[in-house]
Amino acid sequence: MQKFFNFLAGIVMGAVVGVIAGIMVAPASGDEIRDQFQNRADDMVADLKGAVAEERKRLEAELELLKRGELKVS
């Protein structure tokens, strides 16, 4: 059990050292990085909403064809 806790402590210490090293060598400030992350997240949400809207239009058109009997279900 002691080996497991030593291993776990090593992982935690490695993660802490990694985070500190990442902060020290980051090319931008924390505010800039947060802004970049927010912009990317906003872009991803917008892309997802666009894809959902396109798929909805396609499905609505397919539904209309089914209602009119112009499309057969296989």
N, CA, C and O of each residue as an XYZ file, in Angstrom:
296
protein
N       0.819     -1.183      0.000
C       0.000      0.000      0.000
C       0.867      1.252      0.000
O       0.522      2.256     -0.624
N       1.980      1.190      0.693
C       2.888      2.334      0.764
C       3.444      2.660     -0.628
O       3.629      3.828     -0.969
N       3.710      1.618     -1.428
C       4.225      1.848     -2.784
C       3.207      2.615     -3.621
O       3.565      3.493     -4.406
N       1.942      2.272     -3.443
C       0.891      2.953     -4.190
C       0.839      4.433     -3.832
O       0.756      5.283     -4.719
N       0.888      4.747     -2.544
C       0.846      6.149     -2.115
C       2.089      6.903     -2.572
O       1.995      8.080     -2.920
N       3.244      6.257     -2.580
C       4.461      6.891     -3.098
C       4.318      7.172     -4.592
O       4.714      8.231     -5.081
N       3.746      6.204     -5.305
C       3.527      6.388     -6.735
C       2.559      7.539     -6.978
O       2.805      8.390     -7.832
N       1.466      7.565     -6.235
C       0.468      8.629     -6.366
C       1.075      9.990     -6.033
O       0.802     10.972     -6.723
N       1.895     10.060     -4.984
C       2.563     11.314     -4.626
C       3.506     11.749     -5.744
O       3.631     12.943     -6.015
N       4.163     10.805     -6.389
C       5.045     11.124     -7.512
C       4.280     11.696     -8.689
O       4.741     12.634     -9.340
N       3.113     11.135     -8.961
C       2.287     11.654    -10.049
C       1.832     13.077     -9.740
O       1.892     13.951    -10.605
N       1.383     13.309     -8.526
C       0.914     14.645     -8.136
C       2.060     15.648     -8.227
O       1.883     16.746     -8.755
N       3.218     15.284     -7.722
C       4.369     16.204     -7.770
C       4.781     16.470     -9.218
O       5.123     17.600     -9.565
N       4.752     15.449    -10.056
C       5.071     15.632    -11.474
C       4.096     16.568    -12.150
O       4.492     17.407    -12.960
N       2.810     16.429    -11.819
C       1.802     17.311    -12.395
C       2.016     18.753    -11.948
O       1.900     19.679    -12.751
N       2.327     18.941    -10.674
C       2.568     20.293    -10.155
C       3.763     20.919    -10.851
O       3.705     22.073    -11.275
N       4.852     20.159    -10.971
C       6.046     20.678    -11.642
C       5.735     20.982    -13.104
O       6.204     21.988    -13.635
N       4.953     20.132    -13.759
C       4.577     20.367    -15.149
C       3.752     21.627    -15.329
O       3.972     22.388    -16.271
N       2.811     21.848    -14.435
C       1.983     23.053    -14.515
C       2.831     24.300    -14.306
O       2.692     25.285    -15.031
N       3.701     24.249    -13.320
C       4.565     25.407    -13.053
C       5.479     25.679    -14.248
O       5.651     26.828    -14.655
N       6.059     24.627    -14.804
C       6.925     24.809    -15.978
C       6.125     25.364    -17.148
O       6.618     26.225    -17.877
N       4.901     24.885    -17.340
C       4.059     25.383    -18.426
C       3.723     26.852    -18.264
O       3.702     27.606    -19.238
N       3.464     27.251    -17.040
C       3.161     28.662    -16.779
C       4.390     29.533    -17.034
O       4.285     30.634    -17.575
N       5.545     29.025    -16.638
C       6.776     29.807    -16.784
C       7.166     30.014    -18.249
O       7.730     31.054    -18.590
N       6.879     29.059    -19.105
C       7.304     29.170    -20.505
C       6.160     29.531    -21.438
O       6.349     29.553    -22.654
N       4.992     29.810    -20.910
C       3.848     30.172    -21.754
C       4.151     31.459    -22.515
O       4.670     32.415    -21.940
N       3.827     31.484    -23.807
C       4.125     32.662    -24.625
C       3.177     33.840    -24.396
O       3.423     34.935    -24.902
N       2.107     33.631    -23.646
C       1.129     34.696    -23.439
C       0.732     34.744    -21.968
O       0.973     33.809    -21.205
N       0.122     35.849    -21.602
C      -0.335     35.987    -20.219
C      -1.590     35.150    -20.000
O      -2.203     34.665    -20.951
N      -1.955     34.993    -18.755
C      -3.141     34.222    -18.425
C      -4.407     34.791    -19.036
O      -5.266     34.043    -19.503
N      -4.530     36.122    -19.037
C      -5.704     36.751    -19.638
C      -5.775     36.476    -21.133
O      -6.847     36.194    -21.668
N      -4.629     36.561    -21.806
C      -4.601     36.297    -23.248
C      -4.957     34.849    -23.545
O      -5.697     34.574    -24.490
N      -4.448     33.940    -22.764
C      -4.749     32.521    -22.972
C      -6.223     32.253    -22.729
O      -6.849     31.515    -23.490
N      -6.787     32.839    -21.685
C      -8.222     32.665    -21.421
C      -9.055     33.242    -22.559
O     -10.056     32.644    -22.954
N      -8.655     34.398    -23.093
C      -9.372     34.995    -24.218
C      -9.303     34.095    -25.450
O     -10.302     33.899    -26.141
N      -8.117     33.548    -25.718
C      -7.964     32.642    -26.859
C      -8.839     31.411    -26.682
O      -9.498     30.968    -27.623
N      -8.842     30.862    -25.472
C      -9.658     29.687    -25.197
C     -11.135     30.019    -25.378
O     -11.872     29.235    -25.976
N     -11.573     31.157    -24.876
C     -12.975     31.553    -25.003
C     -13.360     31.738    -26.463
O     -14.440     31.325    -26.884
N     -12.466     32.366    -27.244
C     -12.744     32.563    -28.670
C     -12.871     31.225    -29.390
O     -13.772     31.038    -30.208
N     -11.972     30.301    -29.088
C     -12.047     28.978    -29.723
C     -13.325     28.258    -29.312
O     -13.973     27.620    -30.141
N     -13.689     28.356    -28.048
C     -14.920     27.713    -27.578
C     -16.136     28.334    -28.263
O     -17.051     27.613    -28.663
N     -16.159     29.646    -28.402
C     -17.265     30.318    -29.083
C     -17.356     29.873    -30.543
O     -18.449     29.639    -31.057
N     -16.198     29.758    -31.211
C     -16.177     29.296    -32.600
C     -16.712     27.875    -32.719
O     -17.463     27.561    -33.643
N     -16.324     27.024    -31.786
C     -16.793     25.644    -31.820
C     -18.300     25.575    -31.609
O     -18.984     24.796    -32.273
N     -18.822     26.382    -30.691
C     -20.266     26.400    -30.439
C     -20.998     26.901    -31.682
O     -22.031     26.346    -32.058
N     -20.474     27.936    -32.315
C     -21.106     28.472    -33.519
C     -21.091     27.431    -34.646
O     -22.089     27.268    -35.349
N     -19.979     26.734    -34.818
C     -19.896     25.682    -35.838
C     -20.897     24.567    -35.554
O     -21.555     24.064    -36.464
N     -21.002     24.192    -34.297
C     -21.933     23.134    -33.916
C     -23.379     23.565    -34.167
O     -24.184     22.785    -34.675
N     -23.699     24.792    -33.813
C     -25.064     25.288    -34.054
C     -25.369     25.308    -35.546
O     -26.475     24.958    -35.956
N     -24.397     25.714    -36.362
C     -24.591     25.720    -37.810
C     -24.812     24.319    -38.353
O     -25.686     24.109    -39.194
N     -24.031     23.359    -37.881
C     -24.186     21.980    -38.335
C     -25.547     21.424    -37.924
O     -26.184     20.711    -38.699
N     -25.990     21.744    -36.722
C     -27.301     21.284    -36.256
C     -28.409     21.905    -37.102
O     -29.371     21.222    -37.455
N     -28.286     23.183    -37.429
C     -29.306     23.856    -38.243
C     -29.370     23.234    -39.641
O     -30.460     23.025    -40.174
N     -28.219     22.939    -40.233
C     -28.203     22.315    -41.559
C     -28.843     20.932    -41.525
O     -29.633     20.584    -42.403
N     -28.499     20.150    -40.514
C     -29.065     18.808    -40.398
C     -30.567     18.875    -40.164
O     -31.315     18.044    -40.679
N     -31.007     19.852    -39.398
C     -32.444     20.012    -39.154
C     -33.177     20.323    -40.450
O     -34.243     19.768    -40.715
N     -32.598     21.224    -41.269
C     -33.219     21.547    -42.558
C     -33.315     20.303    -43.433
O     -34.337     20.065    -44.076
N     -32.243     19.510    -43.452
C     -32.231     18.305    -44.276
C     -33.295     17.315    -43.800
O     -34.016     16.728    -44.607
N     -33.382     17.139    -42.495
C     -34.375     16.207    -41.949
C     -35.806     16.701    -42.167
O     -36.701     15.896    -42.427
N     -36.033     18.007    -42.065
C     -37.368     18.547    -42.310
C     -37.770     18.357    -43.767
O     -38.926     18.049    -44.057
N     -36.815     18.539    -44.690
C     -37.098     18.321    -46.106
C     -37.406     16.845    -46.364
O     -38.308     16.522    -47.137
N     -36.666     15.964    -45.722
C     -36.906     14.534    -45.866
C     -38.270     14.153    -45.299
O     -38.971     13.321    -45.875
N     -38.647     14.754    -44.178
C     -39.955     14.497    -43.584
C     -41.076     14.910    -44.528
O     -42.069     14.197    -44.672
N     -40.917     16.050    -45.164
C     -41.937     16.509    -46.122
C     -42.070     15.522    -47.274
O     -43.181     15.217    -47.707
N     -40.943     15.022    -47.771
C     -40.994     14.037    -48.847
C     -41.696     12.765    -48.379
O     -42.462     12.166    -49.134
N     -41.441     12.354    -47.148
C     -42.115     11.174    -46.602
C     -43.615     11.399    -46.477
O     -44.402     10.503    -46.780
N     -44.015     12.578    -46.036
C     -45.434     12.891    -45.879
C     -46.156     12.853    -47.217
O     -47.305     12.418    -47.296
N     -45.481     13.309    -48.270
C     -46.087     13.333    -49.598
C     -45.982     11.988    -50.311
O     -46.541     11.817    -51.394
N     -45.279     11.044    -49.719
C     -45.126      9.732    -50.330
C     -44.084      9.696    -51.435
O     -44.036      8.737    -52.205
N     -43.252     10.718    -51.528
C     -42.243     10.790    -52.574
C     -40.938     10.092    -52.166
O     -40.022      9.950    -52.976
N     -40.866      9.668    -50.924
C     -39.660      9.004    -50.421
C     -40.094      7.724    -49.734
O     -40.967      7.737    -48.867
N     -39.490      6.637    -50.119
C     -39.827      5.342    -49.539
C     -38.872      5.015    -48.419
O     -37.678      5.304    -48.501
N     -39.400      4.410    -47.371
C     -38.583      3.968    -46.239
C     -38.124      2.557    -46.539
O     -38.923      1.688    -46.887
N     -36.810      2.338    -46.397
C     -36.319      0.986    -46.685
C     -36.122      0.147    -45.463
O     -35.712     -1.009    -45.568
